[in-house]
Amino acid sequence: GKHDGHQWASDAKKAADTIEKAAGDSKWDEVKASAGNLGKACQTCHTTYREKAEDGSYRMKAGN
């Protein structure tokens, strides 16, 4: 039910697919750029929906 989360996951999948293809073609600048996009997609979702517990693990934020 989290439409923004679905979009971020879709963006992350596209970036991962691009990384895989670019790596196979030895296009390292494209790999680097897509890796940055992948990290941004992951970080956005994790910042929005997860919180770090005292023991260092992560859990879903209350109310999400």
Backbone as a chain_set.jsonl record, in Angstrom:
{"seq": "GKHDGHQWASDAKKAADTIEKAAGDSKWDEVKASAGNLGKACQTCHTTYREKAEDGSYRMKAGN", "coords": {"N": [[0.786, -1.194, 0.0], [2.134, 1.155, -0.149], [2.675, 3.492, -2.256], [4.758, 5.213, -3.014], [6.954, 3.758, -2.132], [6.799, 1.558, -3.829], [7.435, 2.786, -6.249], [10.066, 3.628, -5.734], [11.283, 1.136, -5.445], [10.945, 0.151, -8.013], [12.526, 1.986, -9.423], [14.994, 1.323, -8.304], [15.293, -1.292, -9.244], [15.505, -0.836, -12.004], [17.943, 0.581, -12.045], [19.678, -1.41, -11.056], [19.46, -3.3, -13.097], [20.572, -1.84, -15.187], [23.188, -1.564, -14.226], [24.024, -4.24, -14.275], [23.957, -4.81, -17.066], [25.694, -2.826, -18.093], [28.079, -3.462, -16.774], [28.613, -5.94, -17.896], [29.238, -5.091, -20.424], [31.527, -3.727, -19.985], [31.336, -0.987, -19.366], [32.257, 1.14, -17.391], [31.937, 3.747, -16.345], [29.22, 4.128, -16.653], [28.298, 2.108, -14.998], [29.153, 3.112, -12.533], [27.645, 5.512, -12.333], [25.023, 4.497, -12.328], [25.128, 2.951, -10.043], [25.199, 4.896, -8.091], [22.621, 5.948, -8.426], [21.138, 3.714, -7.684], [21.839, 3.462, -4.976], [20.736, 5.864, -4.002], [17.987, 5.434, -4.387], [17.536, 3.28, -2.654], [18.32, 4.423, -0.176], [16.468, 6.527, 0.117], [13.996, 5.202, 0.5], [14.584, 3.614, 2.769], [15.167, 5.578, 4.654], [12.699, 6.782, 4.892], [10.93, 4.736, 5.734], [12.15, 3.032, 7.618], [13.774, 2.501, 10.799], [16.609, 2.708, 12.938], [17.303, 0.373, 15.402], [18.171, 0.117, 18.916], [19.953, -1.988, 19.173], [21.312, -1.997, 16.808], [20.096, -3.178, 14.65], [17.492, -2.947, 12.133], [14.124, -1.708, 11.85], [10.692, -1.43, 10.821], [9.323, 1.818, 10.77], [7.14, 3.076, 13.288], [3.684, 3.248, 12.6], [3.932, 3.001, 9.905]], "CA": [[0.0, 0.0, 0.0], [3.014, 2.334, -0.164], [2.929, 3.749, -3.671], [6.097, 5.777, -3.195], [7.884, 2.638, -1.964], [6.771, 0.77, -5.07], [8.174, 3.539, -7.264], [11.488, 3.556, -5.397], [11.727, -0.224, -5.762], [11.024, 0.078, -9.469], [13.721, 2.751, -9.803], [16.155, 0.531, -7.886], [15.391, -2.427, -10.179], [16.037, -0.307, -13.271], [19.359, 0.882, -11.843], [20.387, -2.683, -10.946], [19.498, -3.879, -14.442], [21.541, -1.055, -15.947], [24.503, -1.947, -13.715], [24.344, -5.571, -14.789], [24.25, -4.738, -18.504], [26.885, -2.006, -18.308], [29.244, -4.227, -16.318], [28.858, -6.948, -18.92], [29.799, -4.402, -21.587], [32.7, -2.991, -19.481], [31.056, 0.455, -19.378], [32.421, 1.382, -15.959], [31.354, 5.039, -15.96], [27.776, 3.9, -16.562], [28.105, 1.322, -13.77], [29.321, 4.023, -11.393], [26.494, 6.425, -12.276], [23.839, 3.721, -11.949], [25.292, 2.542, -8.644], [24.774, 6.052, -7.302], [21.16, 5.999, -8.496], [20.631, 2.599, -6.888], [21.999, 3.846, -3.573], [19.772, 6.917, -3.674], [16.652, 4.822, -4.295], [17.499, 2.501, -1.408], [18.394, 5.324, 0.969], [15.215, 7.266, 0.24], [12.983, 4.324, 1.097], [14.992, 3.213, 4.109], [15.026, 6.747, 5.526], [11.275, 7.049, 5.073], [10.152, 3.653, 6.337], [12.844, 2.209, 8.611], [14.538, 3.191, 11.827], [17.629, 1.872, 13.549], [17.031, -0.004, 16.791], [19.314, 0.272, 19.814], [20.914, -3.081, 18.977], [21.943, -1.844, 15.507], [19.25, -3.721, 13.595], [16.51, -2.003, 11.621], [12.72, -2.124, 11.88], [9.784, -0.475, 10.194], [8.91, 2.896, 11.668], [5.765, 2.976, 13.781], [2.72, 3.946, 11.769], [4.172, 2.729, 8.489]], "C": [[0.836, 1.27, 0.0], [3.425, 2.618, -1.598], [4.31, 4.346, -3.916], [7.151, 4.683, -3.06], [7.945, 1.761, -3.206], [7.565, 1.473, -6.172], [9.667, 3.475, -6.997], [12.053, 2.172, -5.706], [11.866, -0.413, -7.267], [12.264, 0.82, -9.977], [14.989, 1.966, -9.46], [16.368, -0.649, -8.833], [15.969, -1.978, -11.508], [17.528, -0.022, -13.153], [20.18, -0.403, -11.764], [20.507, -3.361, -12.311], [20.527, -3.158, -15.314], [22.967, -1.407, -15.522], [24.927, -3.287, -14.301], [24.742, -5.517, -16.266], [25.537, -3.961, -18.756], [28.153, -2.74, -17.871], [29.616, -5.293, -17.343], [29.504, -6.368, -20.162], [31.051, -3.592, -21.229], [32.544, -1.48, -19.587], [31.064, 0.947, -17.933], [31.887, 2.728, -15.5], [29.841, 4.913, -15.796], [27.441, 3.073, -15.317], [28.151, 2.248, -12.563], [28.114, 4.944, -11.234], [25.244, 5.685, -11.8], [23.922, 3.229, -10.512], [24.882, 3.675, -7.71], [23.259, 6.171, -7.279], [20.529, 4.884, -7.662], [20.708, 2.942, -5.398], [21.0, 4.899, -3.129], [18.366, 6.344, -3.504], [16.519, 4.045, -2.992], [17.442, 3.419, -0.187], [17.094, 6.085, 1.187], [14.151, 6.431, 0.941], [13.341, 3.971, 2.537], [14.858, 4.372, 5.097], [13.561, 7.007, 5.857], [10.593, 6.0, 5.938], [10.859, 2.831, 7.404], [13.548, 3.076, 9.634], [15.495, 2.192, 12.467], [17.279, 1.628, 15.011], [18.311, 0.144, 17.617], [20.374, -0.8, 19.6], [21.605, -3.034, 17.615], [21.146, -2.432, 14.354], [18.272, -2.644, 13.144], [15.115, -2.594, 11.727], [11.905, -1.06, 11.156], [9.408, 0.588, 11.222], [7.458, 2.699, 12.079], [4.843, 3.802, 12.885], [2.901, 3.728, 10.282], [3.777, 1.325, 8.228]], "O": [[0.286, 2.363, 0.137], [4.4, 2.057, -2.098], [4.96, 4.024, -4.91], [8.137, 4.681, -3.797], [9.012, 1.281, -3.587], [8.282, 0.827, -6.935], [10.455, 3.289, -7.924], [13.184, 2.056, -6.179], [12.801, -1.063, -7.734], [12.966, 0.329, -10.861], [15.944, 1.95, -10.238], [17.505, -0.966, -9.183], [16.824, -2.656, -12.078], [18.295, -0.346, -14.059], [21.264, -0.479, -12.344], [21.549, -3.931, -12.633], [21.258, -3.787, -16.079], [23.853, -1.533, -16.367], [26.056, -3.443, -14.766], [25.744, -6.109, -16.665], [26.377, -4.391, -19.546], [29.186, -2.642, -18.533], [30.795, -5.516, -17.621], [30.232, -7.061, -20.873], [31.575, -2.858, -22.067], [33.511, -0.772, -19.866], [30.01, 1.145, -17.328], [31.423, 2.843, -14.366], [29.255, 5.522, -14.901], [26.425, 3.31, -14.664], [27.296, 2.178, -11.68], [27.617, 5.132, -10.124], [24.497, 6.194, -10.964], [22.9, 3.103, -9.837], [24.286, 3.436, -6.66], [22.672, 6.461, -6.236], [19.505, 5.093, -7.011], [19.748, 2.732, -4.656], [20.477, 4.84, -2.016], [17.643, 6.726, -2.584], [15.501, 4.145, -2.306], [16.628, 3.222, 0.716], [16.667, 6.267, 2.327], [13.487, 6.903, 1.864], [12.487, 4.026, 3.422], [14.477, 4.165, 6.249], [13.229, 7.405, 6.974], [9.767, 6.338, 6.786], [10.218, 1.997, 8.045], [13.875, 4.233, 9.372], [15.222, 0.993, 12.525], [16.995, 2.563, 15.759], [19.402, 0.28, 17.063], [21.56, -0.555, 19.82], [22.393, -3.922, 17.291], [21.487, -2.206, 13.193], [18.234, -1.554, 13.714], [14.936, -3.812, 11.7], [12.371, 0.053, 10.915], [9.201, 0.285, 12.398], [6.646, 2.208, 11.295], [5.185, 4.91, 12.47], [2.105, 4.218, 9.481], [3.886, 0.853, 7.096]]}, "num_chains": 1, "name": "protein.A"}
